[in-house]
Amino acid sequence: MSTTYIDFKGISELLRAAADEGRSFLFEYEVYNFLSLLGAETPPQCFLIPRGARPSEDEMTALPGEKVARFQVQSATPSPW
């Protein structure tokens, strides 16, 4: 018999964060996190790293699998930041 662990605290924090931002919806990456917190299978994980930053060892080892892909996204329009 298999037992699914549901992270109720994590789900509450995720939904609270969206509500605190005045949203009644989740962004796509938050939906994947929500599904993971429910114990459901989720697509491969990803996270965004700000320009010039380096991921921590914990962030890298949290990614499943043996390989990590790096993508650099550039915009055709200048960033306002």
C-alpha positions in Angstrom: 0.0 0.0 0.0 1.4 3.4 -1.0 1.0 6.5 1.1 0.9 9.9 -0.4 2.4 12.7 1.7 0.4 16.0 1.4 2.3 19.1 2.6 -0.7 21.1 3.9 1.6 23.8 5.4 3.4 24.3 2.1 0.1 24.5 0.2 -1.2 27.1 2.7 1.9 29.1 2.4 1.8 29.0 -1.4 -1.8 30.1 -1.6 -1.3 32.8 1.1 1.7 34.2 -0.9 -0.5 34.5 -4.0 -3.3 36.1 -1.9 -0.9 38.5 -0.3 0.0 39.7 -3.8 -3.7 40.3 -4.5 -4.0 37.3 -6.8 -6.8 34.8 -7.0 -4.8 32.6 -9.3 -1.5 30.8 -9.4 1.3 31.2 -12.0 2.3 28.2 -14.0 5.4 27.5 -11.9 3.3 27.8 -8.8 0.8 25.2 -10.1 3.7 22.7 -10.5 4.8 23.5 -7.0 1.2 23.0 -5.8 0.9 19.6 -7.5 4.2 18.6 -6.0 3.0 19.6 -2.5 -0.1 17.4 -3.1 2.2 14.5 -3.8 1.4 14.3 -7.5 3.8 13.6 -10.2 5.1 16.9 -11.7 7.1 17.8 -14.9 10.8 18.4 -14.6 11.8 21.2 -12.2 13.3 24.5 -13.1 14.2 27.7 -11.4 15.3 31.1 -12.6 18.7 32.5 -11.6 19.2 36.2 -11.7 21.9 37.5 -14.0 25.3 37.4 -12.3 24.0 35.0 -9.5 25.2 31.4 -9.0 22.9 28.7 -7.7 23.7 27.2 -4.3 24.7 23.6 -3.9 21.3 22.9 -2.2 19.4 24.3 -5.3 21.5 22.2 -7.6 21.1 19.0 -5.6 17.4 19.5 -5.3 17.0 19.1 -9.0 16.1 15.5 -9.9 18.2 13.5 -12.3 21.9 13.3 -13.2 22.1 16.3 -15.7 21.2 19.9 -15.6 20.5 22.0 -18.6 21.3 25.7 -18.8 19.3 28.1 -20.9 19.9 31.8 -21.4 16.9 33.8 -22.4 17.3 37.2 -24.0 14.6 39.7 -24.8 14.3 41.7 -28.0 13.0 44.6 -25.9 15.1 46.3 -23.2 14.2 45.4 -19.6 12.8 48.3 -17.5 14.9 47.1 -14.6 
